[in-house]
Amino acid sequence: MSRLRAKGASAGLVAGFRVKSGYAIAVVIDGPRARPTAVARAIVQLSDPEAPETKQPHHDGFGVEMADRREIARRTQIVERCARASVDAFVRGTGASAGRPLTRAALVVGSVIDPETVGNPHIRAHACEGRLFRTALADALRASGVTCDVVVDKALPRTPAVSKVMAEFGRTLGSPWRADEKAAATAAWLALK
């Protein structure tokens, strides 16, 4: 081993991200898995606040799917650019403040359904956005040297043991500590080696 670590510390930090429309809630933890420690929480922007249409890029108003493919492509490029910039800043900042790099991540999503299989145009727009934000975040993490996996929210364990650790993380990180933060933290914990 090229550098020394504190007893029980992992080689790098792990982040869990609860992917939402236009942003992700991130929770960073340290290991080992048997005794995880909450390190930080953040919001990572995946859309441009100056371009509100990028928060729901496949929508053309309330409940209407965007049909203009060039406009979708323009919005997608903005989302990808914002994700790269936000993730790069998050990864660098997390590593600098903790003194160790962020090495792994787990992305929690609502679904991994193929949008082309969805018949309802409005629901298909949501499925397209879910895929876009998930892939933009994953690509940005990989470009920053972070290995990542995707897990569907419903597949996360919600046992008393998990609840106990999540309550401890909530006390450490403070409010807000809602279902999204708990999902991100649970996924990070599962990604610890």
C-alpha positions in Angstrom: 0.0 0.0 0.0 1.5 3.3 -1.1 0.1 5.5 1.6 -1.0 5.0 5.2 -4.6 5.2 6.3 -6.2 5.5 9.7 -7.3 2.1 11.0 -10.7 1.3 9.6 -10.7 4.1 7.0 -11.5 3.3 3.4 -9.2 4.1 0.5 -11.6 6.8 -0.7 -14.9 8.4 0.1 -18.2 7.2 -1.4 -21.1 9.4 -2.4 -24.7 8.5 -2.9 -26.8 10.6 -5.2 -30.6 10.7 -5.3 -31.2 11.9 -8.8 -34.1 14.4 -9.2 -35.3 16.5 -12.2 -32.5 19.1 -12.6 -30.4 18.3 -9.6 -29.2 15.5 -7.3 -29.0 15.3 -3.5 -25.6 13.9 -2.6 -24.5 12.4 0.7 -20.8 11.5 1.2 -19.8 8.8 3.6 -16.6 7.1 4.8 -16.0 3.5 5.7 -15.5 0.8 6.6 -18.9 -0.6 5.8 -19.3 -2.0 9.4 -18.8 1.5 10.9 -19.7 4.1 8.3 -19.4 7.8 9.0 -21.4 10.6 7.4 -19.0 13.2 6.0 -21.1 15.8 4.0 -24.3 16.5 2.2 -24.8 18.7 -0.9 -27.1 19.6 -3.8 -25.4 19.1 -7.2 -27.0 21.1 -9.9 -27.7 19.2 -13.2 -29.6 22.0 -14.9 -28.9 25.7 -15.5 -30.9 28.0 -13.2 -30.6 30.7 -15.8 -32.4 28.4 -18.3 -35.4 27.0 -16.4 -36.4 24.9 -19.3 -33.4 22.7 -18.6 -35.0 21.4 -15.4 -37.6 19.5 -17.4 -36.0 19.5 -20.9 -38.4 17.1 -22.5 -41.5 19.2 -21.5 -43.1 21.9 -23.6 -45.2 23.4 -20.8 -47.2 21.7 -18.1 -48.1 18.1 -19.0 -47.0 18.4 -22.7 -44.1 16.5 -24.3 -41.5 18.5 -26.2 -41.7 17.6 -29.9 -38.9 19.9 -31.2 -35.8 17.6 -31.4 -33.4 20.5 -32.0 -34.6 22.2 -28.8 -34.3 18.9 -26.9 -30.7 18.6 -28.2 -29.9 22.2 -27.1 -31.3 21.6 -23.7 -29.5 18.3 -23.4 -26.2 19.9 -24.2 -26.8 22.5 -21.4 -27.7 19.7 -18.9 -24.5 17.8 -19.8 -22.4 20.9 -19.5 -23.9 21.8 -16.1 -23.5 18.3 -14.8 -19.9 18.2 -15.8 -19.1 21.5 -14.1 -21.1 20.8 -10.9 -19.8 17.3 -10.5 -16.2 18.4 -11.1 -16.5 21.1 -8.4 -18.2 18.6 -6.1 -15.6 15.9 -6.5 -12.7 18.4 -6.1 -14.3 20.1 -3.1 -15.2 16.8 -1.4 -11.7 15.4 -1.8 -10.0 18.7 -0.7 -12.1 19.1 2.4 -11.7 15.4 3.5 -8.1 15.0 2.5 -8.9 11.9 0.4 -10.5 11.4 -3.0 -14.1 10.5 -3.8 -13.6 7.2 -5.5 -17.1 5.6 -5.8 -20.7 6.7 -6.2 -24.1 5.1 -6.3 -27.0 6.8 -8.1 -30.5 6.3 -6.8 -33.2 6.6 -9.4 -36.9 6.1 -9.6 -36.8 3.9 -12.6 -34.5 2.7 -15.4 -37.4 2.0 -17.8 -36.7 2.6 -21.5 -38.7 5.7 -22.4 -39.6 4.3 -25.8 -41.7 1.7 -24.1 -43.9 4.3 -22.5 -47.1 5.0 -24.4 -48.3 8.1 -22.6 -46.5 11.2 -24.0 -46.3 13.1 -20.7 -45.0 10.1 -18.7 -42.6 9.4 -21.6 -41.2 12.9 -21.2 -40.6 12.2 -17.5 -38.9 8.9 -18.4 -36.7 10.7 -20.9 -35.7 13.3 -18.3 -34.9 10.6 -15.7 -32.6 8.8 -18.2 -31.0 12.1 -19.2 -30.2 13.3 -15.7 -29.0 9.8 -14.6 -26.7 9.4 -17.6 -25.4 13.0 -17.4 -24.5 12.5 -13.8 -22.9 9.1 -14.4 -20.9 10.4 -17.3 -19.7 13.4 -15.4 -18.7 11.2 -12.4 -16.8 8.8 -14.6 -15.0 11.8 -16.3 -13.9 12.9 -12.8 -12.5 9.5 -12.1 -15.4 8.2 -9.9 -16.7 4.7 -10.5 -20.5 4.6 -10.2 -23.4 2.2 -10.1 -27.2 2.8 -10.5 -29.8 1.4 -8.1 -33.5 1.8 -8.3 -35.0 3.4 -5.1 -37.4 0.5 -4.5 -34.4 -2.0 -4.3 -32.8 -0.2 -1.4 -32.9 -2.1 1.9 -35.1 -0.4 4.6 -34.5 -2.6 7.6 -34.2 -1.6 11.3 -30.4 -1.8 11.1 -30.4 0.5 8.0 -32.8 2.9 9.8 -30.5 3.1 12.8 -27.5 4.0 10.7 -29.5 6.6 8.7 -30.8 8.2 12.0 -27.1 8.5 13.1 -26.2 10.1 9.8 -29.1 12.5 10.1 -27.9 13.6 13.6 -24.4 14.1 12.2 -25.4 16.1 9.1 -28.5 17.8 10.5 -31.6 19.0 8.7 -32.9 18.5 6.2 -32.8 14.7 6.5 -35.7 13.4 4.5 -36.3 10.3 2.4 -34.1 11.5 -0.5 -31.1 12.1 1.8 -31.7 8.7 3.4 -31.8 7.0 0.0 -28.6 8.7 -1.1 -26.9 7.7 2.1 -28.1 4.1 2.0 -26.8 3.7 -1.6 -23.4 5.2 -0.6 -23.2 2.8 2.4 -23.9 -0.1 0.1 -21.2 1.0 -2.3 -18.5 1.0 0.4 -16.0 -1.7 -0.1 
